Amino acid sequence: VSIKTSERNLKKTEQTILTLENDVKACEQRIKDIQIEKQQFETDAKALLEEIEEHKENLKDWDTIAGGLKEHVDDLVKKETKFKSLRIDLEQKHTDAMKIVNELKHKLEDYKKRIKALKLNQIPLQAPEELVDLTEEEVARLDTRTVKNNLAAAKERLPEAIPNMQ
């Protein structure tokens, strides 16, 4: 019985050895396949790393270009702000000038009405003088400083020339 048991054990052991040898061969083949796959992955990884480096360089170039464009945009925004400010100032000056022109038009109309209402009074013992309307050229030739001085002098003498009727 022990011989038969030994023979059975021998067969089982031989079978186990064959199975283990087949497993070793399968594992060796699997290791070779994994190594080939590993080499392929390493090759792919190198290619991807090179692509990443290229993209990094491109990104640096684009960042430089974008920085230049941002500076250009900032300059344009500053110019736009400056022009808007200038436009607002000019509009304000225009508005102020138009107010002054309108005020002067009203004053001119008022002065024209006052001048029309004036009449010459006869001064006894003096020949009547004729009031002459000046043309635009004659008005342009008048010196404003001289006219102002003459007007101021006339205003000073006016109270003396008006008789006291009290």
C-alpha positions as CSV (number, residue, x, y, z in Angstrom):
1,V,0.0,0.0,0.0
2,S,2.8,2.3,0.8
3,I,4.3,1.8,-2.7
4,K,1.0,2.7,-4.3
5,T,0.7,5.7,-2.1
6,S,4.2,6.7,-3.0
7,E,3.6,6.2,-6.7
8,R,0.4,8.3,-6.4
9,N,2.3,10.9,-4.5
10,L,5.1,10.8,-7.1
11,K,2.6,11.3,-9.9
12,K,0.9,14.1,-8.0
13,T,4.3,15.7,-7.4
14,E,5.4,15.3,-11.0
15,Q,2.1,16.8,-12.1
16,T,2.6,19.7,-9.6
17,I,6.2,20.1,-11.0
18,L,4.9,20.2,-14.5
19,T,2.2,22.7,-13.5
20,L,4.7,24.8,-11.7
21,E,7.1,24.7,-14.7
22,N,4.3,25.7,-17.0
23,D,3.4,28.5,-14.5
24,V,7.1,29.6,-14.5
25,K,7.1,29.6,-18.3
26,A,3.8,31.6,-18.4
27,C,5.2,34.0,-15.8
28,E,8.4,34.4,-17.7
29,Q,6.4,35.1,-20.9
30,R,4.2,37.5,-18.9
31,I,7.3,39.3,-17.6
32,K,8.7,39.6,-21.1
33,D,5.4,41.0,-22.4
34,I,5.2,43.4,-19.4
35,Q,8.8,44.5,-20.2
36,I,7.9,45.1,-23.8
37,E,4.8,47.0,-22.7
38,K,6.9,49.0,-20.3
39,Q,9.4,49.9,-23.0
40,Q,6.5,51.0,-25.2
41,F,5.1,53.1,-22.4
42,E,8.5,54.7,-21.7
43,T,8.8,55.5,-25.4
44,D,5.3,57.0,-25.4
45,A,6.1,58.9,-22.2
46,K,9.3,60.4,-23.7
47,A,7.3,61.5,-26.7
48,L,4.6,63.0,-24.5
49,L,7.2,64.8,-22.4
50,E,8.8,66.3,-25.5
51,E,5.3,67.4,-26.6
52,I,4.7,68.9,-23.2
53,E,8.0,70.8,-23.4
54,E,7.1,72.1,-26.9
55,H,3.7,73.3,-25.5
56,K,5.4,74.9,-22.5
57,E,7.7,76.9,-24.9
58,N,4.6,77.8,-27.0
59,L,2.8,78.9,-23.9
60,K,5.8,81.1,-22.9
61,D,5.7,82.7,-26.3
62,W,2.0,83.2,-26.1
63,D,2.4,84.7,-22.6
64,T,5.0,87.1,-24.0
65,I,2.7,88.1,-26.8
66,A,-0.3,88.4,-24.5
67,G,1.7,90.6,-22.1
68,G,2.6,92.9,-25.0
69,L,-1.0,93.0,-26.1
70,K,-2.1,93.7,-22.6
71,E,0.3,96.6,-22.4
72,H,-1.0,97.9,-25.8
73,V,-4.6,97.6,-24.6
74,D,-3.7,99.4,-21.4
75,D,-2.1,102.2,-23.4
76,L,-5.2,102.4,-25.6
77,V,-7.4,102.5,-22.6
78,K,-5.3,105.4,-21.1
79,K,-5.5,107.2,-24.4
80,E,-9.3,106.7,-24.6
81,T,-9.6,108.0,-21.0
82,K,-7.5,111.0,-21.9
83,F,-9.6,111.7,-25.0
84,K,-12.8,111.3,-23.1
85,S,-11.5,113.7,-20.5
86,L,-10.5,116.2,-23.2
87,R,-13.9,115.8,-24.9
88,I,-15.6,116.5,-21.6
89,D,-13.4,119.6,-21.0
90,L,-14.1,120.8,-24.5
91,E,-17.8,120.3,-24.1
92,Q,-17.7,122.2,-20.9
93,K,-15.7,125.1,-22.5
94,H,-18.2,125.0,-25.4
95,T,-21.1,125.2,-23.0
96,D,-19.5,128.0,-21.1
97,A,-18.7,129.9,-24.3
98,M,-22.3,129.4,-25.5
99,K,-23.6,130.8,-22.2
100,I,-21.3,133.8,-22.6
101,V,-22.4,134.3,-26.2
102,N,-26.1,134.2,-25.2
103,E,-25.5,136.6,-22.3
104,L,-23.7,139.0,-24.7
105,K,-26.6,138.6,-27.2
106,H,-29.1,139.6,-24.5
107,K,-26.9,142.5,-23.4
108,L,-26.5,143.6,-27.0
109,E,-30.3,143.6,-27.5
110,D,-30.7,145.5,-24.2
111,Y,-28.1,148.1,-25.2
112,K,-29.8,148.5,-28.6
113,K,-33.1,149.1,-26.9
114,R,-31.5,151.6,-24.6
115,I,-29.7,153.4,-27.5
116,K,-33.0,153.6,-29.4
117,A,-34.7,155.1,-26.3
118,L,-32.0,157.8,-26.1
119,K,-32.7,161.2,-27.5
120,L,-30.5,164.2,-27.8
121,N,-31.4,167.1,-25.6
122,Q,-30.8,170.6,-26.8
123,I,-28.2,172.4,-24.7
124,P,-28.8,176.1,-24.6
125,L,-26.2,178.2,-26.3
126,Q,-24.6,175.3,-28.2
127,A,-25.1,174.1,-31.7
128,P,-26.8,170.7,-31.8
129,E,-24.4,167.8,-32.6
130,E,-25.5,164.9,-34.8
131,L,-25.2,161.4,-33.3
132,V,-23.4,159.3,-35.9
133,D,-23.8,155.5,-36.3
134,L,-20.4,153.9,-36.7
135,T,-19.9,151.2,-39.3
136,E,-18.3,147.8,-38.4
137,E,-15.0,148.9,-39.8
138,E,-15.0,152.1,-37.7
139,V,-15.9,150.1,-34.6
140,A,-13.1,147.6,-35.4
141,R,-10.6,150.5,-35.7
142,L,-11.5,151.9,-32.3
143,D,-9.0,151.1,-29.5
144,T,-10.9,149.4,-26.7
145,R,-8.6,150.8,-24.1
146,T,-9.1,154.4,-25.3
147,V,-12.9,153.8,-25.4
148,K,-12.9,152.5,-21.9
149,N,-10.9,155.4,-20.6
150,N,-13.1,157.9,-22.4
151,L,-16.2,156.2,-21.0
152,A,-14.8,156.2,-17.5
153,A,-13.9,159.9,-17.8
154,A,-17.4,160.7,-19.1
155,K,-19.0,158.9,-16.2
156,E,-16.9,160.9,-13.7
157,R,-17.9,164.2,-15.4
158,L,-21.5,163.2,-15.7
159,P,-22.6,164.0,-12.1
160,E,-21.0,167.5,-12.4
161,A,-22.8,168.2,-15.7
162,I,-26.2,167.2,-14.4
163,P,-27.8,170.2,-12.8
164,N,-29.1,169.8,-9.3
165,M,-32.9,170.3,-9.6
166,Q,-33.7,170.3,-5.9
